[in-house]
Amino acid sequence: MYKEVITRDGSLTLKNEKYNECYHSSEGAIIESLYKHIYPAFEVAKRNNYFGGEIKILDICYGLGYNTLLSILNRPKNVKLKIYSPEIDKNLVKSLKNFNYPKEFAKIKHIITSLSENFYYKDGNIEVEIFIGDAREYLKNLKSVDIIYQDAFSPKVNKELWTIEYFSNLKKILNEKGVITTYSVATPVRCALYKLGFKLYTHPYENIRKGTIASFEDLEFPKVNFEEKLKRVECKVLKD
């Protein structure tokens, strides 16, 4: 069901045969996670005084765990992390205690093992909960999250996690100063976020393809001139 793929930065990802997509781009599992999600999201958190010292993160979907685990490895000093992550594939999560992660993950091997065996981990600074099931159902139990990593498989194969109805539910649970990050630059995805009142940005890093950063606040990232694009294309969104 899974095929191992070495990405450009040397980190290992898998190809899911059911969806016929890899869990990360060919640029690199680590690079993609850090530059499209964690670095920009943590910049927003820093600007907002780390949301009072506890950052609540929704990681859609857990997959191989890179977003969650690299968030832990890059946790700001004296800041607690509470991470919620839905994942449909129980067997995948259970297998990850034996996954060949990069060497820097060795220091959190105990966390990886706990999540793989119990779908949960907690210590004095970190709490992670993996929900096995439909992400849309999981959202109903959450409120006031600060960061959302929107990292599901592409709209082409996983449409239900990219519709305007789905993004409306993300909007309901996102802190008003919070941020959504995603690798997707697809026009229907940006249209959905735009119609819901988000301001659209992209990351400033030159070594990786652009993604999308969405916030209700003005951010110090390169702004996406979406109004200009809408002069040329119709704003169509994906619907349930």
Secondary structure as UniProt FT lines:
FT   STRAND          2..6
FT   TURN            8..9
FT   STRAND          12..16
FT   TURN            17..20
FT   STRAND          21..22
FT   TURN            26..27
FT   HELIX           29..33
FT   HELIX           34..38
FT   HELIX           39..47
FT   TURN            48..49
FT   HELIX           50..53
FT   STRAND          54..60
FT   TURN            63..64
FT   HELIX           66..73
FT   TURN            77..78
FT   STRAND          80..87
FT   HELIX           90..95
FT   HELIX           96..98
FT   HELIX           103..108
FT   HELIX           109..118
FT   STRAND          120..122
FT   STRAND          126..132
FT   HELIX           135..138
FT   HELIX           139..141
FT   STRAND          145..150
FT   TURN            155..157
FT   HELIX           159..161
FT   HELIX           164..173
FT   STRAND          174..182
FT   HELIX           187..195
FT   TURN            196..197
FT   STRAND          199..201
FT   STRAND          212..215
FT   HELIX           226..229
FT   TURN            230..232
//
